[in-house]
Amino acid sequence: MAEIGLTELLISIFSVVVTIIISIATLAYWLGRRFTALEGEIKNVETRLGGEIKRLRGVIRRLGAAFVGYQEFFIEFLVGEGILAKEKGDMVKGEVRRVLEIAFTNPISKEEWRRIKELLDKDELTLEEALELRELARKVAWIYGHRVEAWKLHLYASMAVGFARKKLEEEEKKKQREKKETQKESS
């Protein structure tokens, strides 16, 4: 009888172990299906989010470009109307020199930084030089927009464009006055 008891005990243990193995296998199969479904849902969400992130980056770039354009127009307008004087530009220029501190860890070439410095060292810029400085300032602002100095450089460059345009307008008006005076004297 002891042998029958041992056999029954082994059969009982074996049936319990088989039941546990079947339960674990069933649970693993169910979890595998569930994880596969979740993985598909996660990929779907990633795809949608990736598209939204690309769209938002485009929106942010367009907003940045709109802000840059607005700032350029507004500063040039204020200079053209005589609201911003050259002395204010010199003050901003002093602030802008601090942007050169970031020149050592950047994707902007050394030649471009040298050119920015050359243009900042001049007391007066031609329209072409001012436009060149503004183009370089845009690049600095796009790359270092997180630094206030980058926006000060852009601000000064826009002022320089305004000053150069105002000077050209004044020279043109002076030529027209001189031409009229010469015509009056000839008559």
Secondary structure, DSSP 8 states (H G I E B T S, - for coil): -HHHHHHHHHHHHHHHHHHHHHHHHHHHHHHHHHHHHHHHHHHHHHHHHHHHHHHHHHHHHHHHHHHHHHHHHHHHHHHHTTSS-HHHHHHHHHHHGGGGGGGGSSSS-HHHHHHHHHHHH-SS--HHHHHHHHHHHHHHHHHSTTSHHHHHHHHHHHHHHHHHHHHHHHHHHHHHHHHHHHHHHH-
